[in-house]
Amino acid sequence: MKKTKLLFTICALLFSALLNHAHSQEAPNQEWNQFRGAQRSGSTDNVDLTSFTDKEPKLVWKKKLGDGFSEITISGGNIYTMISERKDSITGDEFIAAFDEKTGNEVWRTRVDNMFFDTFGDGPRSTPAIGEKNVYSLSSYGKLSANSKKDGNTIWQVDFMKEYGSKIPRWGFSSSPVIVGNNVIVEVGGTDSRAFMAFDKKTGKEVWKKGEGIATYNSPVHGKINDKECIIFANGRKVYSLTTAGDTLWTYNSPISNPTGMPIVFDGNKIFISAVRNPGFIVLEVNNNKANEISRGTSMKNDYSSSIYHDGYVYGFHVAALQCISVKTGEKKWTKRGYGKGSLIRIGDQLLVLSDKGKLIQVKATPEAYIELGNIQAINGKSWTAPSFANGKIYLRNLTEMACYELK
Amino acid sequence: MKLKKLQAFFLFALFLTPGILVAQTAEEIITKHIEAHGGVEKWEKVEALKIKGRFTAFSLEKDFTSYKTKCGAYYSDLYLGEQHVFEGFNGKCGWTIDPWQEIEYARNINSSETNVFKQKAEFFTPFLNYKKKGHKVEYIGKENVDGEEMFVLKLTREDGKSEKWYLNTKTYLEYKCEAPWVDFAQPVPAEMYFDDFREVDGITVPFFIERTFWQRDRITQIESVELNPKIDKSLFTMPKRKEISKLTFMEGDWDVKLEFMGRRGTYRERGTTESCIKFASTNMLQEQISYENGFPNNLSINFTYDAGTKKYRIAAFNDFTSTFDMFQGELKDNVLVMEDTQISYSNKPNATRMCRQFTYTKIDNNQFTVENKVSTDEGKTWKPQARLTYTRKVEDTLSKK
């Protein structure tokens, strides 16, 4: 009897573990369906990666890709990103494109705009967001498009420059849209209180508009502060918190000018914002719809690469040095140089760091010390796009190619 | 006895005076720092360095080659991203060709850049013979940088610009430096980090240098260091623009045969004179010539090239008229035609004005001819006036004038 009970208990535990494992594989945050992943935080939990030295990442595929810095988003067996292709030395096209997750083969591509040319690297900077039926993208010249996930057909398109008087920023429209309920919310930078707007995701019709300010490079955060759902925009020298209906919860005049890295919401009511110029970073605390700065420091200056928050510490690129700082005190815990202006994501308790020359480094996410668990030269050339992760695979992109590696 | 005790106390107090303590410590640190780099004796034998490796800017890694000499000259051929950049420095003045600034030719560097080129010209450490170079050093104290204890030294160059150097207290080698730098010719503060120290023929140098300023990141990865290589010193000299280089056939001392148009419409020889043509500055060729045509004419003729109009220009000063005359034109098929038909000094049209044209023909390395023509119909027709035939002087015919 006792043996039967023990056997039953073991079976129940194994089944439960199996269920949990299956759950972790199917959990929504296992998709990387928008800029910086499901939570827009650059992090995925419930995944234990083995060390690269124990099991070297296996190349699944590597493909040539049209120019661009757009992140790779993954959902439902396909991956989506934005690319561009030259026609000649001064003209070309910008596309939203879908590829097979397993093979990297192109499934479809749809032209959304003219190609964006730039001496630092051609192509789009914005990352598409994947909805249930459509994929939503913002082109370099400010065209917000909805395309069918199935075949890429254009459902609707809104031209910000034509419709709202938006002006193209130096490196093109770069903000990545976020899907909230029935709306697609994005920075527009238009005139007449059209800094930020929400569009009906089915029709593209304007739902609400808010704020003053030109288009910058920051993408909206969707999350909860003090258990209230909100959208955070960091535009110019102002931080906005809006309800999902576009009402202002609070604003804050920020000493951080034009951050490109994503603001990080942590501890339920705090926001970390960083940019490359002084003061480097600030931490805001929000109480009763009022934001107050509780700390600032120069030990983390994010340029275009966003930081990661994990257990009281921020991991990120301080210009070109991978660094860990205490979010409370700003104290630098460790620094690692040599990865240039790289990028990083967190998978469980590990950081996956992509150097600006395509080296993928596995690092323990701990403030104790820089502990490297392994590295591979995953891709070559200018790699300014942060990795994406879904279902045990990491997706990397440099200016002209993309690659998929199996990590588990 | 009391006096002796008092003397001892003052001596002890004097010993504790920070000035003395600091001076001794800074000197001692620098001595050990130079030893860590291979020692003074080894470095004294180094006259020049040739450094090759990979340089990363804007995340693109490309080859670079640099030369440095003991007298502070520096030259480098590198890529900033996709743009091919050249820079040179003779120890005092420098130049750069940097397509990022949308200037395709060599330009002189500004004072902030000069300070940067002085840093680039150092044999890695500025503390080697720092007193001879006119630098001053102050010991600031110890500081923890990235978990390591560092000696902090403030180095002030002879131009008054200062740098903060962090030397590892265990190795005495540099770890970090904070110094003024430039970004697109504008001054910015920079941080430099040094790593991967290796020995080359007895001297120790950092094979990895990372420099950050604003959001920029530059990485130098050295692959080879050659001691005392043969160096073509012309590398350090500011190169001429390629268009003005096409006029170097004129450079030198010349015998000039003078011919003026007679009433019968044929040239008549009117003796000879001398001409000296040389580069008054990198991109300005200057001719000094005197002749008599009734009255004495002393001319200073300056040749330049204008990239905007893609035309050569002459500004000629004649002391007989005491004014400048301007001409512009093109060099095509080995013929340089300069005229003033497009030059106007008045808003009103002048129907009677006389235009002039100078045509440089029969150009080779030892001879060329200049023909002067005039036009009273705005260049539709030209009448020859004078012809000057230049023949290069040989060594023994050079005028002692």
Interface residues (C-beta under 8 A of the other chain):
Chain A: T119 F120 V276 R277 K301 D303 V319 A320 A321 K332 W334 T335 R337 G338 G340 K341 D356 K357 G381 K382 S383 W384
Chain B: T56 F58 S59 L60 E61 G81 E82 D146 G147 Y193 D195 F208 E210 T212 W214 Q215 D217 I219
